[in-house]
Amino acid sequence: MIDSVSPLELAIVIAVLVAAALSRAYRPIGDEPVDQWAEARGLELTAENRPVVERYLRRARLLRTWGAVAGLAAPTLIRPLLGEPVHVAGVGSYEMTPLELGWVFVGYLVGAVCAEVSVSRPFDPARRSAALLPRELTDYLPRQLLWLQRGLALTSIGGLVVLRFVPYGPSGPPPSWGTIAVFATVMFGLAAGLERLEHWIVRRPQPFVSASLLAADDAIRAQSLHSLAGAGAGFLFFACSLVSYAFALSELEILRRTMWAPALLALLFALVACQFYGARAWQVRRHAGGSTPAALS
């Protein structure tokens, strides 16, 4: 049982996993993975855009990995500073607080944002050039993924409201309306903020006149969006898992018997979402009306 695992034992296991993840993140990216990444996205690599792609892939892998590691370590490091019992990945000697695991997804999301921010798109005022092609979020992300983000947020909020009416008996009272309001606000804010970030990435300046650099920038932008959306969907799945877990702790026999399955399934989806969407190849869809950058006068 997980309660029988000491924080020290768990820390050793996690340290080994973290070391393996960081070792992989720092491993050089060879030519073949770069070629495969570009081919899957319909990108023709040239001497001009290849260094840009290689630099982004290397930096993005490092930042996402370090973000996830920081999210995993944050509660473990912060709790002792606050005078609270040591937890490792949400687990203490005699208790488990699964909410702390959500910081892994937050850290990964922050790493994905930092990877996009680190992309250099220098603008030369003397040339006054930029891509004038219209850019929409659905050119870079599937519409279904946007609706998934919204649906998961609404599901977690709705579950929290219903949870208020579930009896808990001797195990403790249901969450107060104030607690529900706080968590519902966090879920709504996360979903809205996530979509806002996605729109911001799409609308970042694209100051290129070279067709090869423009194509590479589109592929990189789509990759950043998928990494961000994957981390966000992972966190929202995790939130739904926690709500199901809370239902399974009620005194109603039917909920205790049935809600463990959706809790575990949502947790599995949370873990898969980051990897699936983060590695998903997507060829950018452009509106009709041109396929090359145009110069500003």
GIRA-V266087 format. One record per run of one state. SS is the DSSP state (2 for helix, 1 for strand, 0 for the rest). FROM is the first residue (numbers start at 1). LEN is the number of residues. Records with the same first field share a line. If there is no record, write none. Layout:
# GIRA-V266087
SS = FROM-LEN, FROM-LEN
This chain:
# GIRA-V266087
0 = 1-1, 5-2, 26-5, 41-9, 82-6, 89-2, 92-4, 97-1, 118-11, 131-6, 141-2, 164-5, 172-5, 204-7, 249-4, 279-15, 296-2
2 = 2-3, 7-19, 31-10, 50-32, 98-20, 137-4, 143-21, 169-3, 177-27, 211-38, 253-26
1 = 88-1, 91-1, 96-1, 129-2, 294-2
